Structures are given as structure tokens and as C-alpha cells.
């Protein structure tokens, strides 16, 4: 009970922080909207129509999955900022379980990511991307899974970083290659073997594919690589490993300085 | 209440120990001060005792709980005021207090103040009245002065009735009037709660009120005891004397049985005699007489400079 209460309090704090940071709300929409609005639309007008597929929808579903996944991952890494601002001391000297701290943080960052998802979906409607009610329901469920999964990925990255500066330096190397290996804008069905291996070990790929499956499974088109069951099984396994190993390493690194 | 034994901490990639085999004990209800210059190992010691840092070797117990094996029990028993404020700038004063209360399992979580239990709201009101911030309790912490933030932190840290309250240089960076009011506030807290206080500081005047002081430097204990003990042990009373005829003076001092040290001017240890009696007993005409009766601060500076030699 105490642990559950503490998890909710930690999650609530992250959400309050978002609501009070208007600049962050605005900037969090900027990238997805650029990707979908400019890149998605231009790909569609340049190639999509000729190829007979809707590349705007392809980019939209990919960017939606990626944004939520990356948002929670980066949110978790903000524990480093908390440490540098000395706020995490208050959390870490409290008697609650270390896993509860991480879980609360993941829940909070997932809550933070959801308004972002709503914004992107609303933008999808503006661009007249056809989204039916059953697709929307499935995408909402996928969003929850993707948010939690992104959080777990954040934990394993966090566990191996020493400072906010190190985090900022390493971000482009962690996220940018995965944009292409996860097939946000590009097809990854027939990759050369080395790239195929890299793609298959990219966690973002499964987040993106889960979102695409949620959208495309009721359509005639099939752009998703795996079905929902396979994606969920892989995501579940990665989630457990990232959480257990990540939290263990993080707590150890915090104390063994 | 606190038992520290042979505690050692060496940070990764460091060439020497930040804490180098310190041992001491703190009794229940005591006002204990860990005094030392910057970099002496005070914060490292407090971090280890509050379980946020692992010791390299040695150990400690707090109220019978081992800081490594029973870290969670230790955390329940201690309250901490960090060197740098640990309030969340994005939250209001009340939200900061609520966050703490929930993390320590004192009250169950609710998303708004109004939904929190009646007991919690009564506690917050009482606390806000005590600090004189009844009107500002729902304002962001950013709008509070440094001194007020510190007071709020102290009140917050006492919410879960800790057996030991650790304060790591709580007055660093505050101006003199704020330091004084904070100090009065802390004395009041001691009187009413009877909590054991463990304070680290490099301000000597903050240590004068202590029941016992442990002076550390370069990670080692250099002196330990009540402020009076430390003064008695470390404060040396002496007179510096010199004469035109130095050989006559040296001979006479030896004949009179006085202990001296160093070259001219000679350091003449009083060893319980008064300055007046010592000077009257010397016949050789003196051309230098300087008395030395140091304060606790002189003693502290001397200890620290000695350990740096």
C-alpha cells in the first residue's frame, strides 16, 4: 500500500511538472509534426501516389509509436537531471523500494507522453488520415504498452550514464540510428543481413511495429512485420530484462560512487 | 544511537580515501557536530550514514540497524537536510510536503490537497502556521526565500518522527540574520522533539552549542569530545619571551624549571601558572613579552593547519 501510494506520488509529480512547463508541451509536438507534416506529406506526394501506397499513414503510425517510446525513455533519463538538481536525494533516502521509484517514474513519464499522443492523433485527423474507432481503440492500447516499454529502455540507458552531459551527447547515437533501423520512414522488410541484425535488436522497432499493427491489422494493407502477439512477447521479454538489470545497475551505480 | 566503526570510503578513480578509518559514537538525544574544513569528508560520512553511498570498508549502525544490510530500516529512522536544497522547484510548498509524507508512508496518496486525509491537512496547516506561511503554502517553492525553504525542509524532514536528524551544512549560503533565525528554529525543534541531531559544519560558532564535537580533516578524526574537552586538550596557553641576553634567559628559564619550545622568541608554556607569576620570577631583562590565550576557533585552525603540514 505504501509502495503503491509512493509510485502514484512519483508519477503525479512528473505529470504536474509537464503541466507547469508550457514550453516543454509546445516543443514536444514540434518534431513529430515536422516529421509527419513535412516528411510524411512530401514522401506521399513524391513516391506514395506512384507506388500505390499511403506513405503519409506509414510515417504517421511510425512517428506516433516512436514519439511515445522516445518521450518516456528520455523522461526516465531525466532522473539524472533530478540527481544534478539534488531532488533525487529526497527520493533516494526515503524508505521505499528502488523498483517502486523506477516504476513510479515510468508511470509518470507514460502519463506525460499520452497528451503528446493525443496531439499527434489530432494532427492525423487534420491531415485526413482515416482512423476508425476500432483502430483508435487498438492504437490507444498499443500506446500504453509502448510508453511502458520506452520507460524500461530509459532505465537501461540511465543505468549506464554518469551525467546529464553524457546523456545529451549519447542521445543522437541511441535514438537516431533506430529511426532508420525501426523503419520510421523507410521500409525494413528486405534489409541486408548486417542491417537486418541491427534492426532486429533495435527496441524501437518493436514499438513502431506494434503501433503499425494496431493501425493496419484491420486494413487490406500489410506493412507491419510481426503480428501483435509476437511484438508483445518480444516487448514483454525486453521490458523485464531492461527493468531488472537497469534498476539493479542504476541503484548500484548511485551508491558505489 | 549512532555507532561508526573504522569507516573508509575511497571514491572510484580517487588516489586517496575521502573518509579514512573514522570511528565515533553518538548518544540518543545528543546534539552532535561533525566539524571540519571543506573537503574533510563530512558530506561523504553523512551520505554513507544515510545509505545513499556505500562504504569501501568498515561500517555503522543507526539505532541498531546496519547501514548496509538494513538500509531500508535506517532510512525510516533518519531525516536529512542536504547541503543543497532538495525541494522540487516545480511544486508548491504543500506539494513538496505531501510528496515527502507519501514517500514515508505517513499518509496515503491523493492527487489534490483537498482529497488528502483530514489528518494530513491538519498537519500541513499546523506546520504552515508554525512557519508563518499559511497564506503561501500553496505557492510555488520558487517564490520562497532561501531561509524559508530551509525551515520548510526541516519541518518536512521531521514529519516522519526520525530518531536522528542529519543536517549537512544547512546554513551554507545563507546570510547572517537568516542563519540566526534558522538556528533558533533548530534549537526549538530540539527542545520539543528530543531528536538526536547530527550536524556537519565548517562554522565553528555553530559547534559551540554542541554536546559533543568530532573534528575531522582529510578523512581522519583529529579531535573528539565536548567543546570544553576540545578547548582543554588543544588550546595551549603560553607566553612568548625574548631578551637581549638570550643565553642568560635560556639558562634562567632552565634553572626555574620552565618548559620552552622553539627558537627566539621562546615559547614559554604556562602549565597552570599565571602569566603574572611567571614574569615576576624572571630576572633577566625581557625585551619581548607576548601572551597567547587562544579561543576555540584558534584551536580549531591550529588543528586543521597541523594536519595539513
Interface residues (C-beta under 8 A of the other chain):
Chain A: X1 X2 X5 X6 X8 X9 X12 X13 X16 X17 X20 X21 X85 X86 X87 X89 X90 X91 X92 X93 X94 X95 X96 X97 X254 X255 X256 X257
Chain B: X11 X12 X50 X51 X52 X53 X54 X72 X73 X75 X76 X78 X80 X82 X84 X85 X86 X87 X88 X89 X90 X91 X95 X98 X99 X100 X102 X103 X104 X105 X108 X109 X111
